[in-house]
Amino acid sequence: MKNDNSAFDIILSPVVTEKSTNLNALNKLTFKVAKDANKNTIKKSIEKLYKVEVIKINTILSKPKTKIVRGKIGTKTGYKKAIVTLKEGQTIDVTAGV
């Protein structure tokens, strides 16, 4: 990673749901990431942006879904998310900008 822009291109946004908020008790955070990102680039980006130490990363691919809105068929885009486990005692406040 040559500059901070590439880190921002990999980490798209934090996922703030009830399930991801409950994972904060276990020192785990959830982020929406670029589809072509792998675990090593996600780890480097999180460590560079938030200045924390990452222990483990789990990635999940969410597939596109077909939805019907007002009688028309459309699709919701799929995305990739990463569940990041931080070192004990380190935290990231993802709700600060909300």
N, CA, C and O atoms as a GROMACS GRO file, in nm:
protein
  392
    1MET      N    1   0.083  -0.117   0.000
    1MET     CA    2   0.000   0.000   0.000
    1MET      C    3   0.088   0.123   0.000
    1MET      O    4   0.167   0.146   0.092
    2LYS      N    5   0.074   0.202  -0.104
    2LYS     CA    6   0.162   0.317  -0.122
    2LYS      C    7   0.110   0.442  -0.053
    2LYS      O    8   0.188   0.521  -0.002
    3ASN      N    9  -0.022   0.461  -0.051
    3ASN     CA   10  -0.078   0.580   0.012
    3ASN      C   11  -0.207   0.545   0.084
    3ASN      O   12  -0.256   0.432   0.078
    4ASP      N   13  -0.262   0.646   0.154
    4ASP     CA   14  -0.383   0.623   0.232
    4ASP      C   15  -0.505   0.602   0.144
    4ASP      O   16  -0.601   0.539   0.188
    5ASN      N   17  -0.504   0.653   0.020
    5ASN     CA   18  -0.621   0.638  -0.066
    5ASN      C   19  -0.649   0.492  -0.096
    5ASN      O   20  -0.765   0.453  -0.107
    6SER      N   21  -0.546   0.411  -0.109
    6SER     CA   22  -0.570   0.269  -0.137
    6SER      C   23  -0.633   0.201  -0.016
    6SER      O   24  -0.712   0.108  -0.032
    7ALA      N   25  -0.600   0.246   0.105
    7ALA     CA   26  -0.663   0.189   0.224
    7ALA      C   27  -0.810   0.227   0.230
    7ALA      O   28  -0.893   0.146   0.271
    8PHE      N   29  -0.843   0.350   0.189
    8PHE     CA   30  -0.982   0.393   0.186
    8PHE      C   31  -1.060   0.323   0.074
    8PHE      O   32  -1.181   0.306   0.084
    9ASP      N   33  -0.991   0.283  -0.032
    9ASP     CA   34  -1.057   0.210  -0.140
    9ASP      C   35  -1.090   0.066  -0.099
    9ASP      O   36  -1.184   0.007  -0.152
   10ILE      N   37  -1.016   0.011  -0.007
   10ILE     CA   38  -1.039  -0.127   0.037
   10ILE      C   39  -1.146  -0.132   0.146
   10ILE      O   40  -1.237  -0.214   0.138
   11ILE      N   41  -1.136  -0.046   0.247
   11ILE     CA   42  -1.235  -0.041   0.355
   11ILE      C   43  -1.341   0.061   0.316
   11ILE      O   44  -1.316   0.181   0.320
   12LEU      N   45  -1.460   0.013   0.278
   12LEU     CA   46  -1.564   0.102   0.227
   12LEU      C   47  -1.644   0.168   0.339
   12LEU      O   48  -1.661   0.290   0.338
   13SER      N   49  -1.693   0.090   0.435
   13SER     CA   50  -1.772   0.148   0.544
   13SER      C   51  -1.788   0.046   0.656
   13SER      O   52  -1.777  -0.075   0.633
   14PRO      N   53  -1.812   0.094   0.778
   14PRO     CA   54  -1.844   0.000   0.885
   14PRO      C   55  -1.988  -0.047   0.872
   14PRO      O   56  -2.074   0.025   0.821
   15VAL      N   57  -2.014  -0.168   0.917
   15VAL     CA   58  -2.150  -0.222   0.918
   15VAL      C   59  -2.204  -0.207   1.060
   15VAL      O   60  -2.150  -0.264   1.154
   16VAL      N   61  -2.310  -0.128   1.074
   16VAL     CA   62  -2.368  -0.104   1.206
   16VAL      C   63  -2.507  -0.166   1.209
   16VAL      O   64  -2.605  -0.104   1.168
   17THR      N   65  -2.513  -0.288   1.257
   17THR     CA   66  -2.640  -0.359   1.274
   17THR      C   67  -2.645  -0.412   1.417
   17THR      O   68  -2.548  -0.399   1.492
   18GLU      N   69  -2.757  -0.470   1.454
   18GLU     CA   70  -2.769  -0.524   1.589
   18GLU      C   71  -2.670  -0.637   1.611
   18GLU      O   72  -2.607  -0.646   1.716
   19LYS      N   73  -2.655  -0.722   1.512
   19LYS     CA   74  -2.564  -0.835   1.525
   19LYS      C   75  -2.418  -0.789   1.533
   19LYS      O   76  -2.342  -0.841   1.614
   20SER      N   77  -2.380  -0.692   1.450
   20SER     CA   78  -2.242  -0.644   1.454
   20SER      C   79  -2.213  -0.566   1.582
   20SER      O   80  -2.100  -0.566   1.630
   21THR      N   81  -2.313  -0.499   1.638
   21THR     CA   82  -2.295  -0.428   1.764
   21THR      C   83  -2.275  -0.526   1.878
   21THR      O   84  -2.198  -0.499   1.971
   22ASN      N   85  -2.343  -0.640   1.874
   22ASN     CA   86  -2.324  -0.742   1.977
   22ASN      C   87  -2.185  -0.804   1.968
   22ASN      O   88  -2.131  -0.850   2.069
   23LEU      N   89  -2.125  -0.807   1.850
   23LEU     CA   90  -1.991  -0.862   1.834
   23LEU      C   91  -1.884  -0.771   1.896
   23LEU      O   92  -1.773  -0.817   1.922
   24ASN      N   93  -1.917  -0.644   1.920
   24ASN     CA   94  -1.821  -0.553   1.982
   24ASN      C   95  -1.781  -0.600   2.121
   24ASN      O   96  -1.670  -0.572   2.165
   25ALA      N   97  -1.869  -0.672   2.190
   25ALA     CA   98  -1.835  -0.724   2.322
   25ALA      C   99  -1.724  -0.828   2.313
   25ALA      O  100  -1.649  -0.848   2.409
   26LEU      N  101  -1.713  -0.894   2.199
   26LEU     CA  102  -1.608  -0.995   2.177
   26LEU      C  103  -1.486  -0.935   2.109
   26LEU      O  104  -1.398  -1.009   2.063
   27ASN      N  105  -1.478  -0.801   2.100
   27ASN     CA  106  -1.367  -0.729   2.037
   27ASN      C  107  -1.360  -0.755   1.887
   27ASN      O  108  -1.252  -0.765   1.830
   28LYS      N  109  -1.479  -0.768   1.824
   28LYS     CA  110  -1.488  -0.791   1.680
   28LYS      C  111  -1.565  -0.676   1.616
   28LYS      O  112  -1.664  -0.629   1.670
   29LEU      N  113  -1.518  -0.632   1.500
   29LEU     CA  114  -1.583  -0.525   1.424
   29LEU      C  115  -1.613  -0.574   1.284
   29LEU      O  116  -1.543  -0.660   1.231
   30THR      N  117  -1.716  -0.518   1.223
   30THR     CA  118  -1.758  -0.560   1.090
   30THR      C  119  -1.746  -0.442   0.995
   30THR      O  120  -1.793  -0.332   1.025
   31PHE      N  121  -1.684  -0.465   0.878
   31PHE     CA  122  -1.666  -0.362   0.776
   31PHE      C  123  -1.710  -0.415   0.640
   31PHE      O  124  -1.694  -0.533   0.611
   32LYS      N  125  -1.765  -0.327   0.558
   32LYS     CA  126  -1.792  -0.359   0.419
   32LYS      C  127  -1.664  -0.327   0.343
   32LYS      O  128  -1.610  -0.217   0.355
   33VAL      N  129  -1.615  -0.424   0.263
   33VAL     CA  130  -1.487  -0.407   0.194
   33VAL      C  131  -1.504  -0.429   0.044
   33VAL      O  132  -1.609  -0.475  -0.001
   34ALA      N  133  -1.401  -0.395  -0.031
   34ALA     CA  134  -1.404  -0.414  -0.176
   34ALA      C  135  -1.407  -0.563  -0.207
   34ALA      O  136  -1.351  -0.645  -0.134
   35LYS      N  137  -1.474  -0.597  -0.318
   35LYS     CA  138  -1.491  -0.739  -0.353
   35LYS      C  139  -1.359  -0.809  -0.386
   35LYS      O  140  -1.344  -0.929  -0.362
   36ASP      N  141  -1.262  -0.734  -0.440
   36ASP     CA  142  -1.136  -0.797  -0.479
   36ASP      C  143  -1.032  -0.794  -0.367
   36ASP      O  144  -0.918  -0.836  -0.390
   37ALA      N  145  -1.066  -0.746  -0.249
   37ALA     CA  146  -0.972  -0.740  -0.137
   37ALA      C  147  -0.955  -0.878  -0.074
   37ALA      O  148  -1.052  -0.952  -0.058
   38ASN      N  149  -0.832  -0.909  -0.038
   38ASN     CA  150  -0.808  -1.034   0.034
   38ASN      C  151  -0.776  -1.004   0.180
   38ASN      O  152  -0.770  -0.887   0.219
   39LYS      N  153  -0.756  -1.106   0.261
   39LYS     CA  154  -0.741  -1.087   0.405
   39LYS      C  155  -0.615  -1.006   0.439
   39LYS      O  156  -0.617  -0.926   0.533
   40ASN      N  157  -0.507  -1.026   0.364
   40ASN     CA  158  -0.384  -0.953   0.394
   40ASN      C  159  -0.400  -0.803   0.369
   40ASN      O  160  -0.356  -0.722   0.450
   41THR      N  161  -0.464  -0.765   0.257
   41THR     CA  162  -0.480  -0.623   0.228
   41THR      C  163  -0.581  -0.559   0.324
   41THR      O  164  -0.567  -0.442   0.360
   42ILE      N  165  -0.682  -0.634   0.366
   42ILE     CA  166  -0.778  -0.583   0.464
   42ILE      C  167  -0.707  -0.558   0.597
   42ILE      O  168  -0.729  -0.454   0.660
   43LYS      N  169  -0.623  -0.651   0.639
   43LYS     CA  170  -0.550  -0.637   0.765
   43LYS      C  171  -0.458  -0.515   0.762
   43LYS      O  172  -0.455  -0.438   0.857
   44LYS      N  173  -0.384  -0.498   0.653
   44LYS     CA  174  -0.294  -0.383   0.642
   44LYS      C  175  -0.370  -0.252   0.641
   44LYS      O  176  -0.325  -0.154   0.700
   45SER      N  177  -0.485  -0.250   0.575
   45SER     CA  178  -0.566  -0.127   0.568
   45SER      C  179  -0.623  -0.089   0.703
   45SER      O  180  -0.618   0.028   0.742
   46ILE      N  181  -0.676  -0.186   0.777
   46ILE     CA  182  -0.732  -0.159   0.910
   46ILE      C  183  -0.622  -0.110   1.004
   46ILE      O  184  -0.642  -0.014   1.078
   47GLU      N  185  -0.507  -0.176   1.001
   47GLU     CA  186  -0.398  -0.136   1.089
   47GLU      C  187  -0.345   0.003   1.055
   47GLU      O  188  -0.306   0.078   1.144
   48LYS      N  189  -0.345   0.037   0.927
   48LYS     CA  190  -0.295   0.168   0.886
   48LYS      C  191  -0.395   0.279   0.918
   48LYS      O  192  -0.356   0.386   0.965
   49LEU      N  193  -0.522   0.256   0.892
   49LEU     CA  194  -0.623   0.359   0.913
   49LEU      C  195  -0.652   0.385   1.060
   49LEU      O  196  -0.663   0.500   1.102
   50TYR      N  197  -0.664   0.279   1.140
   50TYR     CA  198  -0.710   0.294   1.278
   50TYR      C  199  -0.600   0.275   1.382
   50TYR      O  200  -0.627   0.291   1.501
   51LYS      N  201  -0.478   0.242   1.340
   51LYS     CA  202  -0.364   0.225   1.431
   51LYS      C  203  -0.392   0.123   1.542
   51LYS      O  204  -0.369   0.149   1.660
   52VAL      N  205  -0.444   0.006   1.502
   52VAL     CA  206  -0.471  -0.103   1.594
   52VAL      C  207  -0.404  -0.230   1.542
   52VAL      O  208  -0.357  -0.234   1.429
   53GLU      N  209  -0.399  -0.333   1.626
   53GLU     CA  210  -0.340  -0.460   1.586
   53GLU      C  211  -0.452  -0.562   1.561
   53GLU      O  212  -0.535  -0.586   1.648
   54VAL      N  213  -0.452  -0.620   1.440
   54VAL     CA  214  -0.554  -0.716   1.400
   54VAL      C  215  -0.503  -0.857   1.425
   54VAL      O  216  -0.391  -0.892   1.386
   55ILE      N  217  -0.585  -0.939   1.489
   55ILE     CA  218  -0.548  -1.078   1.516
   55ILE      C  219  -0.601  -1.170   1.408
   55ILE      O  220  -0.527  -1.255   1.357
   56LYS      N  221  -0.729  -1.155   1.371
   56LYS     CA  222  -0.793  -1.249   1.279
   56LYS      C  223  -0.895  -1.176   1.194
   56LYS      O  224  -0.954  -1.076   1.237
   57ILE      N  225  -0.915  -1.227   1.071
   57ILE     CA  226  -1.015  -1.170   0.981
   57ILE      C  227  -1.096  -1.283   0.919
   57ILE      O  228  -1.039  -1.381   0.869
   58ASN      N  229  -1.228  -1.270   0.924
   58ASN     CA  230  -1.319  -1.361   0.855
   58ASN      C  231  -1.390  -1.281   0.747
   58ASN      O  232  -1.439  -1.171   0.774
   59THR      N  233  -1.396  -1.333   0.626
   59THR     CA  234  -1.464  -1.263   0.517
   59THR      C  235  -1.588  -1.339   0.474
   59THR      O  236  -1.592  -1.462   0.478
   60ILE      N  237  -1.690  -1.263   0.433
   60ILE     CA  238  -1.818  -1.321   0.393
   60ILE      C  239  -1.862  -1.252   0.264
   60ILE      O  240  -1.860  -1.129   0.256
   61LEU      N  241  -1.900  -1.330   0.164
   61LEU     CA  242  -1.955  -1.274   0.040
   61LEU      C  243  -2.106  -1.278   0.046
   61LEU      O  244  -2.166  -1.385   0.060
   62SER      N  245  -2.167  -1.163   0.035
   62SER     CA  246  -2.313  -1.155   0.031
   62SER      C  247  -2.354  -1.152  -0.115
   62SER      O  248  -2.310  -1.064  -0.190
   63LYS      N  249  -2.437  -1.244  -0.156
   63LYS     CA  250  -2.474  -1.256  -0.298
   63LYS      C  251  -2.584  -1.156  -0.333
   63LYS      O  252  -2.661  -1.114  -0.246
   64PRO      N  253  -2.592  -1.116  -0.459
   64PRO     CA  254  -2.700  -1.025  -0.502
   64PRO      C  255  -2.836  -1.091  -0.485
   64PRO      O  256  -2.851  -1.212  -0.503
   65LYS      N  257  -2.936  -1.010  -0.449
   65LYS     CA  258  -3.070  -1.062  -0.427
   65LYS      C  259  -3.169  -0.993  -0.520
   65LYS      O  260  -3.156  -0.874  -0.549
   66THR      N  261  -3.266  -1.068  -0.567
   66THR     CA  262  -3.372  -1.013  -0.653
   66THR      C  263  -3.484  -0.961  -0.565
   66THR      O  264  -3.531  -1.031  -0.475
   67LYS      N  265  -3.526  -0.839  -0.591
   67LYS     CA  266  -3.634  -0.776  -0.515
   67LYS      C  267  -3.740  -0.722  -0.610
   67LYS      O  268  -3.709  -0.685  -0.724
   68ILE      N  269  -3.863  -0.717  -0.564
   68ILE     CA  270  -3.972  -0.658  -0.642
   68ILE      C  271  -4.017  -0.532  -0.571
   68ILE      O  272  -4.062  -0.537  -0.456
   69VAL      N  273  -4.004  -0.418  -0.640
   69VAL     CA  274  -4.044  -0.290  -0.584
   69VAL      C  275  -4.146  -0.226  -0.678
   69VAL      O  276  -4.115  -0.199  -0.794
   70ARG      N  277  -4.266  -0.202  -0.629
   70ARG     CA  278  -4.374  -0.141  -0.706
   70ARG      C  279  -4.401  -0.217  -0.836
   70ARG      O  280  -4.428  -0.157  -0.940
   71GLY      N  281  -4.393  -0.348  -0.828
   71GLY     CA  282  -4.424  -0.433  -0.941
   71GLY      C  283  -4.310  -0.452  -1.039
   71GLY      O  284  -4.327  -0.524  -1.138
   72LYS      N  285  -4.196  -0.390  -1.016
   72LYS     CA  286  -4.082  -0.405  -1.107
   72LYS      C  287  -3.974  -0.487  -1.039
   72LYS      O  288  -3.949  -0.474  -0.919
   73ILE      N  289  -3.910  -0.572  -1.118
   73ILE     CA  290  -3.805  -0.658  -1.065
   73ILE      C  291  -3.672  -0.585  -1.074
   73ILE      O  292  -3.636  -0.529  -1.178
   74GLY      N  293  -3.600  -0.586  -0.964
   74GLY     CA  294  -3.468  -0.526  -0.958
   74GLY      C  295  -3.376  -0.614  -0.876
   74GLY      O  296  -3.420  -0.715  -0.821
   75THR      N  297  -3.251  -0.578  -0.868
   75THR     CA  298  -3.156  -0.655  -0.790
   75THR      C  299  -3.082  -0.565  -0.692
   75THR      O  300  -3.047  -0.451  -0.725
   76LYS      N  301  -3.060  -0.617  -0.573
   76LYS     CA  302  -2.974  -0.552  -0.477
   76LYS      C  303  -2.833  -0.603  -0.503
   76LYS      O  304  -2.813  -0.723  -0.521
   77THR      N  305  -2.736  -0.515  -0.503
   77THR     CA  306  -2.600  -0.557  -0.533
   77THR      C  307  -2.544  -0.638  -0.417
   77THR      O  308  -2.575  -0.613  -0.301
   78GLY      N  309  -2.461  -0.732  -0.450
   78GLY     CA  310  -2.392  -0.810  -0.348
   78GLY      C  311  -2.271  -0.732  -0.300
   78GLY      O  312  -2.227  -0.638  -0.365
   79TYR      N  313  -2.217  -0.773  -0.186
   79TYR     CA  314  -2.100  -0.707  -0.132
   79TYR      C  315  -2.020  -0.806  -0.050
   79TYR      O  316  -2.064  -0.918  -0.024
   80LYS      N  317  -1.902  -0.765  -0.010
   80LYS     CA  318  -1.815  -0.847   0.072
   80LYS      C  319  -1.796  -0.776   0.205
   80LYS      O  320  -1.774  -0.655   0.209
   81LYS      N  321  -1.806  -0.852   0.314
   81LYS     CA  322  -1.782  -0.790   0.444
   81LYS      C  323  -1.678  -0.870   0.519
   81LYS      O  324  -1.660  -0.990   0.497
   82ALA      N  325  -1.610  -0.801   0.608
   82ALA     CA  326  -1.503  -0.862   0.686
   82ALA      C  327  -1.531  -0.843   0.834
   82ALA      O  328  -1.562  -0.732   0.879
   83ILE      N  329  -1.520  -0.950   0.909
   83ILE     CA  330  -1.531  -0.943   1.055
   83ILE      C  331  -1.389  -0.947   1.110
   83ILE      O  332  -1.318  -1.047   1.094
   84VAL      N  333  -1.348  -0.838   1.173
   84VAL     CA  334  -1.211  -0.818   1.216
   84VAL      C  335  -1.202  -0.835   1.367
   84VAL      O  336  -1.276  -0.770   1.442
   85THR      N  337  -1.113  -0.923   1.413
   85THR     CA  338  -1.089  -0.943   1.555
   85THR      C  339  -0.966  -0.863   1.594
   85THR      O  340  -0.859  -0.881   1.536
   86LEU      N  341  -0.982  -0.774   1.693
   86LEU     CA  342  -0.872  -0.690   1.739
   86LEU      C  343  -0.803  -0.751   1.859
   86LEU      O  344  -0.857  -0.837   1.928
   87LYS      N  345  -0.680  -0.703   1.883
   87LYS     CA  346  -0.605  -0.746   2.000
   87LYS      C  347  -0.677  -0.700   2.126
   87LYS      O  348  -0.743  -0.596   2.126
   88GLU      N  349  -0.665  -0.777   2.232
   88GLU     CA  350  -0.734  -0.747   2.358
   88GLU      C  351  -0.695  -0.608   2.409
   88GLU      O  352  -0.577  -0.573   2.416
   89GLY      N  353  -0.796  -0.529   2.443
   89GLY     CA  354  -0.772  -0.395   2.497
   89GLY      C  355  -0.777  -0.285   2.393
   89GLY      O  356  -0.777  -0.167   2.430
   90GLN      N  357  -0.782  -0.318   2.264
   90GLN     CA  358  -0.787  -0.216   2.159
   90GLN      C  359  -0.929  -0.206   2.105
   90GLN      O  360  -0.999  -0.307   2.092
   91THR      N  361  -0.972  -0.083   2.074
   91THR     CA  362  -1.107  -0.062   2.023
   91THR      C  363  -1.105   0.041   1.912
   91THR      O  364  -1.012   0.120   1.899
   92ILE      N  365  -1.211   0.039   1.832
   92ILE     CA  366  -1.236   0.138   1.728
   92ILE      C  367  -1.380   0.183   1.749
   92ILE      O  368  -1.470   0.100   1.759
   93ASP      N  369  -1.403   0.315   1.754
   93ASP     CA  370  -1.538   0.368   1.769
   93ASP      C  371  -1.595   0.394   1.631
   93ASP      O  372  -1.570   0.500   1.573
   94VAL      N  373  -1.672   0.298   1.576
   94VAL     CA  374  -1.727   0.314   1.442
   94VAL      C  375  -1.855   0.396   1.441
   94VAL      O  376  -1.900   0.437   1.334
   95THR      N  377  -1.914   0.422   1.557
   95THR     CA  378  -2.037   0.500   1.563
   95THR      C  379  -2.012   0.649   1.582
   95THR      O  380  -2.108   0.725   1.596
   96ALA      N  381  -1.887   0.692   1.582
   96ALA     CA  382  -1.855   0.832   1.608
   96ALA      C  383  -1.904   0.922   1.495
   96ALA      O  384  -1.945   1.035   1.521
   97GLY      N  385  -1.901   0.875   1.371
   97GLY     CA  386  -1.942   0.958   1.259
   97GLY      C  387  -2.089   0.947   1.224
   97GLY      O  388  -2.135   1.015   1.132
   98VAL      N  389  -2.163   0.862   1.294
   98VAL     CA  390  -2.305   0.840   1.260
   98VAL      C  391  -2.391   0.949   1.318
   98VAL      O  392  -2.512   0.948   1.300
   0.00000   0.00000   0.00000
